[in-house]
């Protein structure tokens, strides 16, 4: 599967593509609302419920992600900092947006270069706007 996911209509005709985003969020209600907002924004989303799940998806080679949106705190095990570092190793140009309620101050020292931090609580539109801005930077 490529970085742009293709879609067919009910007749089987190709109708468009969407950029594939990996969402790492362990709180299901938050994940669902972000998924819906991203899909409404024209993105395709694959969601991982833990840091370990996100790392496994990154490493399995079955997808090419152009964007990563990750909570910093993902329960036990790998955190969002770990997920983003691994994603950048595999996909050097991946756009990264972090979400956090209490770790925003660590972004400068622990975040990957060129990433954005969105502090909780947030409106889901902020997440969509952040990833869109990283994927389509203004012309220089």
N, C-alpha and C positions, 0 to 999 in steps of 0.2 A: 504494500500500500504506500502511496506517495504522500507528499506533504499537503497536496490539495486532494480532498476527497471528492469524488464525482457522484452525482445524484441522478437517478432516473425518475421519471414520472410514472403514473399508473400504467401507461401504455408501454413502458420500457424504453422510452426515448431519453437520451441524456439531456438534462435540463440545467446543469450548472455544476460549479465546484465550490468548495469551501476550504479555507485554511484549517489545518488540523492543530488543535491546542490540547496539551496535556494539563489537566486540572488535578492537583493533589490537595485534597481536603478531607479530613476525617470526620467532620460533622455533616451528616447526610442532608439536613435541611438547608444548610448553607451551600453545600455542593449542588443541590438541586436548583436553588435559585440562581446560582452563578451559571450553571449549565444552560438553563432556560434563557438567561440574558445573552449569553454568548451565541447560542443558536439563533435567537432573534436578531442578533447583530451579524449573522451570516457566517459564523464559524462552525466547524465541526469539533466536537469535544469528546475526548476519552478521559474518564475520571478514574483516579486511583484513590482508594480509601485510606492509604497509609504511605509512609515514606518508603517502606520496603516494596509495596506494590508498585509505586511510581518508579523506583529503581529497576524493578524487574521489567516493566513495560519499556523503559528506555533501553535496557540492555538486550531485549529479545530480538531487536532488529526488524520487527514486523511493521513498524511505523516510522515515518519521518515527521517529526514535530517542528513546526516553525515557532511555536510559542509554548511557554510553561507559565502556569499560574499556580503558585503553591502557598499554602499556609506555612508559617514558620514552625509552629508547634503541631506536630502530627502524631501525638501520642508517644509511646515508647519507640526506641529504635531510631532510624534515620529521620532527621528533621528537614525542613525546607531548605536550609542552607546546603545540606548534603545533596539533596535532590537536584538543586540548581547547579552545583559544581559538577555533578556527574552529567547532567544534561548538556552543559557547555563542553565537556570533554567529548561527548558523542556527537553533538550538534553545535559546532563552534559559534554559529550565528543566531542561535535560538534567542528569541525575545523572552525576558524573564520578568514577571511581576510577582512580588511577595505580598502576602497579606498577614497582618499581625495585630493583635490587641495590645501586646506588651513588649515586642522586640524591635520596634521601629528604630530605636536609638542604636541598635547594633548593625543596621543596614550598611552604613558606610564602611565598617570594618569587616563584616562577614559576608555581605552580598557580592554577587558577581558583578564585574564592571558593566556599566550601561543598563543596569536593571532599575526597576522602580519599586517603591514600597507604597502600599495602600494600607492605611491604618484602619482597624475595626473600631467602631462600627462604620460601615460604608454603604453607599447605595450601589447596587450591582452595576449601574451604568458607569460608575467610576472604574470598575474592573475592566469593562468592555473598552472604555476610552483609553485606559492605560495600555492595554495590549495592542489596541489599534494604533496608538501613537508610536509604540516601539516597532511595529511591523511596517508602518508607513511614515518614516520620519520626514519632516518638512525639507523641502529642497534647500540646498545651501547656496 
